[in-house]
Amino acid sequence: MGSNTSSCEYWDPSECEGTAHCPARCPRFVDATGSAWTVRPYDTDDREVLLEMYRKFDSTDRAQGLPPLTDERRAEWVDMLVADGGNFVATADGDIAGHAVYMPTHEPEPELAVFVHQDYQSRGIGTELCKHIIASASAAARDALVLEVEPSNRRAISMYERLGFERVEQTSDRTGIGRRAPSFEMRLELSSSSALATRHPPIVRS
């Protein structure tokens, strides 16, 4: 993966008022380092680049057995996610830095999962990907989003709590995303004010 050092000097998101033709959330995003990204729905042309991101994913950043370790299992897993879920990627200069999905999309309370490559963590990319999932699921009239998180993953828990997720219960393995580790469930009601705010244009959110 190449590095993204370009700065978004031609667009100030804080001044964007949005239009009736905008998607549920603006795809333009400037991270904590000042680098510009596009956060958008996954496209079939993204498959090989996304698989490459996961191939270079640091094993210490894996959560609940994901992403899978072998090329074959990773490909099967990604293909399952894009077939049954709503997928978003954070991309710049031909690279994908992160991937988020909610699935299955037809369920009233689909499950969310997000992964950010270690070279791009702590920039707000994971949070922005989650906000796109929240905005998309809300626009699709889903009732809530749920997720599974390991008790030891305090950084992720803190991010989800800032987004409005609340802890529900200790749980066993769920079958949707494909995890294999003890975890507990968190849930976000999509009619909540925190969820609805993700759909506002930047000038309103700020």
C-alpha positions in Angstrom: 0.0 0.0 0.0 1.2 3.4 -0.8 1.1 6.3 1.6 -1.4 9.1 1.4 0.2 12.5 2.2 -1.9 14.8 0.1 -3.8 17.5 1.9 -7.3 18.6 1.1 -6.7 22.3 0.4 -9.4 22.8 -2.2 -12.4 21.9 0.0 -13.4 22.9 3.5 -16.0 20.4 4.8 -17.0 22.6 7.6 -18.6 25.0 5.1 -20.6 22.4 3.2 -24.4 22.9 3.3 -25.3 19.9 1.2 -28.0 19.5 -1.4 -31.0 17.4 -2.0 -28.9 15.2 -4.3 -26.3 14.3 -1.6 -25.9 10.7 -0.4 -26.8 9.9 3.2 -23.4 11.2 4.3 -20.9 13.2 2.3 -18.1 11.0 0.8 -15.4 13.6 1.3 -13.4 13.2 4.5 -10.3 14.9 5.9 -8.6 12.8 8.6 -6.7 13.9 11.7 -3.5 14.4 9.8 -5.1 16.6 7.2 -5.1 13.9 4.5 -8.1 13.8 2.1 -10.1 10.6 1.6 -13.2 9.4 -0.2 -15.5 7.2 1.9 -17.9 5.5 -0.5 -19.8 2.3 -1.2 -17.7 -0.7 -2.3 -17.5 -1.3 -6.0 -16.7 -4.7 -7.6 -13.6 -3.1 -9.0 -12.3 -2.7 -5.4 -12.1 -6.4 -4.7 -8.4 -7.0 -5.4 -7.3 -3.8 -3.7 -9.4 -4.7 -0.6 -8.0 -8.2 -0.5 -4.5 -6.7 -0.7 -5.4 -4.5 2.3 -6.4 -7.5 4.2 -3.4 -9.5 3.1 -1.1 -6.8 4.7 -3.3 -6.5 7.8 -1.2 -6.8 10.9 -2.1 -10.1 12.7 -2.0 -8.3 16.1 -4.9 -6.1 14.9 -7.1 -9.0 14.1 -10.3 -9.1 16.2 -12.4 -12.2 17.0 -10.5 -14.2 14.4 -11.0 -11.7 11.6 -9.8 -11.0 9.0 -9.0 -14.7 8.1 -5.4 -15.6 7.8 -5.2 -17.4 4.5 -5.8 -16.0 1.0 -8.5 -18.5 0.3 -10.5 -17.8 3.5 -10.0 -14.0 3.1 -11.4 -14.1 -0.4 -14.4 -16.3 0.7 -15.0 -13.9 3.7 -14.9 -10.7 1.6 -17.1 -12.2 -1.1 -19.6 -13.2 1.6 -19.6 -9.6 3.0 -20.1 -7.9 -0.3 -22.8 -10.4 -1.4 -25.0 -9.9 1.7 -24.0 -6.6 3.2 -23.8 -2.9 2.7 -20.1 -2.2 2.3 -18.1 1.1 2.4 -14.4 1.7 1.8 -12.0 4.6 2.6 -9.9 5.2 -0.4 -7.3 7.6 -1.8 -4.7 7.4 -4.6 -5.9 3.9 -5.5 -5.4 2.5 -2.0 -8.0 1.3 0.5 -7.3 2.2 4.1 -10.4 0.8 5.7 -13.5 -1.2 5.2 -16.9 -1.3 7.0 -19.9 -3.4 6.5 -23.4 -4.0 7.9 -25.1 -7.3 7.1 -27.4 -8.8 6.3 -28.9 -5.7 4.8 -32.5 -7.1 4.9 -32.5 -7.6 8.6 -34.1 -4.9 10.8 -31.0 -4.9 13.0 -28.0 -5.8 10.9 -24.5 -6.3 12.3 -21.7 -3.8 11.9 -18.0 -4.5 11.5 -15.1 -2.1 10.7 -11.4 -2.7 9.9 -8.7 -0.1 9.3 -5.2 -1.0 8.1 -2.6 -0.4 10.8 -0.8 2.3 8.7 -3.9 4.5 8.9 -5.2 4.0 12.4 -5.8 6.7 15.0 -6.8 9.2 12.2 -10.5 9.0 12.6 -11.0 6.8 9.5 -12.7 4.0 11.4 -15.1 6.4 13.1 -16.0 8.0 9.7 -16.5 4.6 8.1 -18.9 3.7 11.0 -20.8 7.0 10.5 -21.3 6.1 6.8 -22.7 2.7 7.9 -25.0 4.4 10.4 -26.2 7.0 7.9 -26.7 4.3 5.2 -28.6 1.9 7.5 -30.7 4.8 8.8 -31.6 5.9 5.3 -32.5 2.3 4.5 -35.0 2.4 7.3 -33.2 -0.2 9.5 -34.3 -0.2 13.1 -30.8 -0.5 14.8 -27.3 -1.6 14.3 -25.6 -4.2 16.5 -22.0 -5.3 16.8 -19.8 -7.6 18.7 -16.6 -6.5 20.4 -14.1 -8.3 22.6 -14.0 -7.0 26.2 -10.2 -6.3 25.9 -10.7 -4.1 22.8 -11.0 -0.9 24.8 -10.1 1.5 21.9 -13.0 0.1 19.8 -15.4 0.1 22.7 -14.6 3.8 23.3 -15.2 4.6 19.7 -18.5 2.8 19.6 -19.7 4.5 22.8 -18.9 7.9 21.3 -21.0 7.0 18.3 -23.9 6.2 20.6 -23.7 2.4 20.9 -24.8 0.9 24.2 -23.7 -2.4 25.7 -26.4 -5.0 25.6 -25.2 -8.3 26.9 -22.5 -10.9 27.0 -23.0 -13.2 24.0 -21.6 -16.3 22.3 -20.4 -16.4 18.7 -22.7 -14.9 16.1 -22.7 -16.3 12.6 -23.2 -13.2 10.5 -19.8 -11.6 10.1 -17.9 -14.8 10.9 -16.1 -14.2 14.2 -14.8 -16.8 16.6 -14.1 -15.3 20.0 -15.9 -14.4 23.2 -17.5 -11.0 22.9 -20.4 -8.8 24.1 -23.0 -7.0 22.0 -23.5 -3.3 21.6 -26.5 -1.7 19.9 -27.4 1.6 18.4 -31.0 2.6 17.9 -31.1 4.3 14.5 -33.9 6.7 15.5 -31.6 8.2 18.2 -30.4 11.7 17.8 -26.7 10.6 17.6 -27.6 8.3 14.7 -29.7 10.8 12.8 -27.0 13.5 13.2 -24.7 11.4 10.9 -26.9 12.3 8.0 -26.6 16.0 8.4 -24.2 18.0 6.1 -20.9 19.0 7.7 -22.0 22.6 8.4 -24.9 21.3 10.5 -22.9 18.6 12.3 -20.2 21.1 13.3 
